[in-house]
């Protein structure tokens, strides 16, 4: 972990921004004995108070939202209170999920682990924060509750359109057409203060599409000497494969320009920016690639590392398995895009291989500083609630064995589907997932091996420490198969644990009780996830297993067969 310090406001203390654990429990009545569960009724738990700010209450089990990323549609957020408890999910229908025939039951066995359990609340997970959305102390509390310490700012394509030092630090956000501009909702100084509130490790993106290394040096100097703020990393540009105004000043941009940059040209941009940054701050850590913009297209990492490797600290990749989406999709298509949980490992390990082949002595970190499902996802898309939770859960679990510096969800708040919070402050299923992981799974976690004749089930063990791994999460991304797991052989105390289930048709997770079969026959329905707490440590101590030197899993997760990472198109912003 970097020893570089973030700016802390005068008088700020560690205890000033906290969040009460809020758990909304809904009334559920279901006859699901064939699933091994008997659901019970419960009342709502009270919410702890959040610090002052637009978001006066935040429920971890908020309303659903689809997956995807994009630009914020407004610079204003509406004050809201905690959303009402979601309606109770319907009892499972005899025909199974989505009106299909009763799904076949597939027996699955757990063993483990794949690699050594990792700590998540020390910068391993994070979130992108956009400069066109205001930040409050309540936002800081919401982020702190998830353990997401790694913050990327000013977020997505804004990194190449934002001048944070213009107008004496007020900043200017330029439009793609060059004729429109506006002040940001959050200035650089405000972000530096907010970053202190969340104890953040930060990546600040420098505008590189305009190819102005002198401006980059001025921004670094302003941050160090005026704001007394040292980001953990400076990142050079965002997704250069999507640039259309390369080497053109913002004032001359037009909507019809299509001036792109090649990997070789971009490497020279990074070279000039790196020299300018290090001239101001010789100790700066630099991310030489802020994602590619066209999936895992070969050439970008190699060209950059070949020219700049020894002067860089790492490179970043962006992972949206579905890529650009322009119409609502069935859940089966969404889950197919995950390739049974192999997409994230494939992308990461391909990047590690490209780095090692180009500069084996560089020892560069790999960051996933944008992670999502797809981009420009329509508001009515069905990837919401438990289905979105299962999707993100697959990405999270499959990332645990990997040798990555951070994995940052895109994004904290915007007007597009999948952001943690909508523009009116309503939490989405994505935020619910990250909050429930922090509160129910834990800040340490490791992926377990799953043996089944059908792929689609992933599992991880978690807890509050490397030797306190007593919680379990199971995710089923098969749209057709129901997995039946006998936990008693791996978790002998499983019957004493508590259950939370999240089927695809439910806006939020809800508690459940063991059925007549107990832990010997736990069913995980299609498109759903189950979290079990206090099930006892597994028979095999997962905290002492060797990890792969490259972070690659010894066998593919979810029973998948390894495949080359697909070239996924990513629509900028």
WONORVEN-V855668 format. One record per residue. N is the residue number from 1. RES is the residue in one small letter. NEAR is the number of other C-alpha atoms within 12 Angstrom. D_FIRST is the distance of its C-alpha to the first C-alpha in whole Angstrom. Layout:
N;RES;NEAR;D_FIRST
N;RES;NEAR;D_FIRST
This chain:
1;x;20;0
2;x;21;4
3;x;13;6
4;x;20;9
5;x;22;11
6;x;34;13
7;x;33;17
8;x;26;19
9;x;23;22
10;x;10;25
11;x;12;25
12;x;17;22
13;x;14;21
14;x;16;19
15;x;15;22
16;x;23;24
17;x;29;23
18;x;27;23
19;x;33;25
20;x;27;28
21;x;28;28
22;x;29;30
23;x;34;32
24;x;34;35
25;x;33;38
26;x;31;41
27;x;24;44
28;x;29;44
29;x;22;47
30;x;26;47
31;x;21;49
32;x;28;46
33;x;23;47
34;x;29;47
35;x;40;44
36;x;33;43
37;x;35;42
38;x;29;44
39;x;32;43
40;x;26;44
41;x;17;44
42;x;18;42
43;x;16;42
44;x;19;39
45;x;17;37
46;x;18;36
47;x;23;33
48;x;22;31
49;x;23;31
50;x;31;29
51;x;25;29
52;x;23;31
53;x;25;31
54;x;30;32
55;x;36;31
56;x;31;33
57;x;35;32
58;x;46;30
59;x;46;31
60;x;48;29
61;x;48;32
62;x;43;33
63;x;39;35
64;x;44;34
65;x;42;33
66;x;46;33
67;x;52;31
68;x;50;30
69;x;49;28
70;x;40;30
71;x;36;31
72;x;36;31
73;x;20;35
74;x;22;35
75;x;25;34
76;x;24;35
77;x;28;34
78;x;19;37
79;x;22;36
80;x;23;36
81;x;24;36
82;x;30;35
83;x;30;37
84;x;25;40
85;x;30;39
86;x;30;40
87;x;22;43
88;x;29;43
89;x;28;43
90;x;25;46
91;x;24;47
92;x;31;46
93;x;21;49
94;x;19;51
95;x;14;51
96;x;28;47
97;x;30;44
98;x;25;45
99;x;14;49
100;x;16;48
101;x;17;50
102;x;21;49
103;x;28;46
104;x;25;46
105;x;27;44
106;x;30;42
107;x;25;41
108;x;36;37
109;x;32;36
110;x;37;32
111;x;31;30
112;x;36;27
113;x;40;24
114;x;39;23
115;x;36;20
116;x;35;18
117;x;40;17
118;x;43;13
119;x;33;12
120;x;38;12
121;x;35;12
122;x;26;8
123;x;35;8
124;x;39;10
125;x;43;13
126;x;43;14
127;x;48;17
128;x;47;19
129;x;49;21
130;x;44;24
131;x;48;26
132;x;44;29
133;x;40;28
134;x;36;28
135;x;42;26
136;x;33;26
137;x;30;25
138;x;34;26
139;x;43;24
140;x;40;21
141;x;40;23
142;x;48;23
143;x;48;20
144;x;42;18
145;x;37;21
146;x;42;19
147;x;39;15
148;x;42;15
149;x;41;12
150;x;45;11
151;x;50;14
152;x;50;16
153;x;51;19
154;x;48;22
155;x;48;22
156;x;50;24
157;x;47;27
158;x;40;27
159;x;43;24
160;x;46;27
161;x;45;30
162;x;46;28
163;x;40;29
164;x;44;27
165;x;29;28
166;x;22;32
167;x;15;35
168;x;16;33
169;x;24;30
170;x;22;31
171;x;29;30
172;x;32;32
173;x;38;32
174;x;32;34
175;x;28;36
176;x;32;36
177;x;21;40
178;x;25;39
179;x;16;42
180;x;18;40
181;x;22;37
182;x;25;36
183;x;28;34
184;x;38;30
185;x;29;30
186;x;33;27
187;x;34;27
188;x;45;24
189;x;34;24
190;x;31;24
191;x;46;21
192;x;40;19
193;x;30;21
194;x;39;20
195;x;44;17
196;x;37;17
197;x;37;19
198;x;45;16
199;x;38;13
200;x;45;12
201;x;42;9
202;x;46;12
203;x;54;13
204;x;48;17
205;x;47;19
206;x;51;22
207;x;49;25
208;x;47;26
209;x;43;29
210;x;39;32
211;x;34;30
212;x;31;30
213;x;30;27
214;x;23;29
215;x;28;28
216;x;41;25
217;x;31;25
218;x;28;26
219;x;38;24
220;x;43;21
221;x;27;23
222;x;27;24
223;x;34;21
224;x;28;20
225;x;17;23
226;x;19;25
227;x;26;22
228;x;23;20
229;x;37;17
230;x;38;14
231;x;42;13
232;x;37;9
233;x;46;12
234;x;47;15
235;x;44;17
236;x;50;21
237;x;48;23
238;x;48;23
239;x;49;25
240;x;49;27
241;x;37;30
242;x;32;31
243;x;38;32
244;x;29;36
245;x;32;36
246;x;33;34
247;x;27;35
248;x;26;37
249;x;24;36
250;x;32;36
251;x;21;39
252;x;20;41
253;x;27;39
254;x;21;42
255;x;16;42
256;x;12;43
257;x;18;41
258;x;18;40
259;x;20;38
260;x;23;35
261;x;28;33
262;x;26;33
263;x;30;30
264;x;23;31
265;x;24;32
266;x;41;28
267;x;32;27
268;x;27;29
269;x;36;27
270;x;46;24
271;x;33;25
272;x;28;27
273;x;42;24
274;x;43;21
275;x;26;24
276;x;30;24
277;x;38;21
278;x;25;20
279;x;19;23
280;x;25;22
281;x;27;19
282;x;18;18
283;x;24;15
284;x;36;14
285;x;33;12
286;x;43;14
287;x;46;15
288;x;54;18
289;x;51;20
290;x;48;20
291;x;47;22
292;x;46;25
293;x;39;27
294;x;29;30
295;x;41;28
296;x;36;27
297;x;31;29
298;x;26;29
299;x;26;29
300;x;38;26
301;x;47;23
302;x;32;25
303;x;30;27
304;x;42;24
305;x;42;22
306;x;30;25
307;x;28;26
308;x;34;22
309;x;34;20
310;x;24;19
311;x;32;18
312;x;41;16
313;x;32;12
314;x;41;13
315;x;48;16
316;x;50;17
317;x;46;19
318;x;49;21
319;x;52;23
320;x;49;26
321;x;43;28
322;x;39;32
323;x;34;31
324;x;33;34
325;x;32;36
326;x;17;39
327;x;17;41
328;x;26;41
329;x;25;40
330;x;20;41
331;x;35;38
332;x;27;39
333;x;27;38
334;x;40;35
335;x;41;34
336;x;26;35
337;x;34;33
338;x;46;30
339;x;37;32
340;x;41;31
341;x;47;28
342;x;42;27
343;x;44;26
344;x;51;23
345;x;46;22
346;x;38;25
347;x;45;23
348;x;44;20
349;x;36;21
350;x;35;24
351;x;45;21
352;x;36;19
353;x;26;23
354;x;29;23
355;x;38;21
356;x;23;21
357;x;19;25
358;x;25;25
359;x;25;22
360;x;17;21
361;x;15;20
362;x;24;17
363;x;25;14
364;x;35;13
365;x;36;11
366;x;42;14
367;x;45;13
368;x;47;16
369;x;49;16
370;x;49;20
371;x;48;21
372;x;51;25
373;x;51;28
374;x;48;30
375;x;41;31
376;x;35;34
377;x;37;35
378;x;26;38
379;x;27;38
380;x;21;41
381;x;31;39
382;x;34;39
383;x;45;35
384;x;46;34
385;x;43;34
386;x;46;34
387;x;48;34
388;x;51;31
389;x;53;29
390;x;55;30
391;x;59;29
392;x;51;25
393;x;50;25
394;x;47;26
395;x;48;23
396;x;48;20
397;x;50;22
398;x;50;22
399;x;48;19
400;x;45;17
401;x;44;18
402;x;44;16
403;x;36;14
404;x;37;12
405;x;40;9
406;x;44;11
407;x;45;14
408;x;47;16
409;x;47;20
410;x;48;22
411;x;48;23
412;x;52;23
413;x;47;27
414;x;41;29
415;x;38;33
416;x;35;32
417;x;47;32
418;x;53;29
419;x;51;27
420;x;51;26
421;x;47;29
422;x;40;32
423;x;34;33
424;x;32;35
425;x;38;32
426;x;41;33
427;x;45;30
428;x;45;30
429;x;45;30
430;x;52;27
431;x;52;25
432;x;47;27
433;x;52;26
434;x;43;22
435;x;40;23
436;x;40;25
437;x;46;22
438;x;34;20
439;x;32;24
440;x;41;25
441;x;44;23
442;x;38;20
443;x;38;16
444;x;37;16
445;x;44;18
446;x;49;20
447;x;49;22
448;x;46;26
449;x;34;28
450;x;40;31
451;x;28;35
452;x;26;37
453;x;20;40
454;x;28;39
455;x;35;36
456;x;46;34
457;x;55;32
458;x;55;29
459;x;49;27
460;x;49;24
461;x;53;24
462;x;46;21
463;x;38;21
464;x;27;19
465;x;24;18
466;x;26;18
467;x;27;21
468;x;27;23
469;x;41;23
470;x;41;26
471;x;44;26
472;x;43;27
473;x;47;27
474;x;53;30
475;x;54;30
476;x;49;33
477;x;47;33
478;x;42;37
479;x;39;39
480;x;31;42
481;x;33;41
482;x;40;41
483;x;44;39
484;x;37;40
485;x;38;38
486;x;29;39
487;x;37;36
488;x;26;38
489;x;22;37
490;x;32;34
491;x;34;33
492;x;22;36
493;x;24;36
494;x;32;35
495;x;30;38
496;x;22;37
497;x;28;34
498;x;32;34
499;x;38;35
500;x;42;33
501;x;51;35
502;x;43;34
503;x;44;37
504;x;41;37
505;x;38;40
506;x;38;38
507;x;42;36
508;x;50;34
509;x;48;34
510;x;45;36
511;x;37;37
512;x;36;39
513;x;34;41
514;x;30;41
515;x;24;45
516;x;19;47
517;x;23;45
518;x;30;42
519;x;31;39
520;x;27;41
521;x;30;42
522;x;41;39
523;x;43;40
524;x;48;37
525;x;45;39
526;x;45;39
527;x;49;36
528;x;48;34
529;x;49;32
530;x;49;32
531;x;46;30
532;x;46;31
533;x;37;29
534;x;30;30
535;x;32;32
536;x;30;31
537;x;32;28
538;x;33;29
539;x;22;32
540;x;22;29
541;x;26;26
542;x;37;23
543;x;32;20
544;x;18;22
545;x;22;22
546;x;21;21
547;x;26;19
548;x;19;20
549;x;15;19
550;x;25;18
551;x;32;17
552;x;33;21
553;x;38;23
554;x;26;26
555;x;28;28
556;x;35;28
557;x;46;27
558;x;43;30
559;x;30;33
560;x;29;32
561;x;21;33
562;x;25;31
563;x;20;32
564;x;21;31
565;x;28;29
566;x;27;31
567;x;26;31
568;x;30;31
569;x;27;32
570;x;41;30
571;x;34;32
572;x;36;30
573;x;39;29
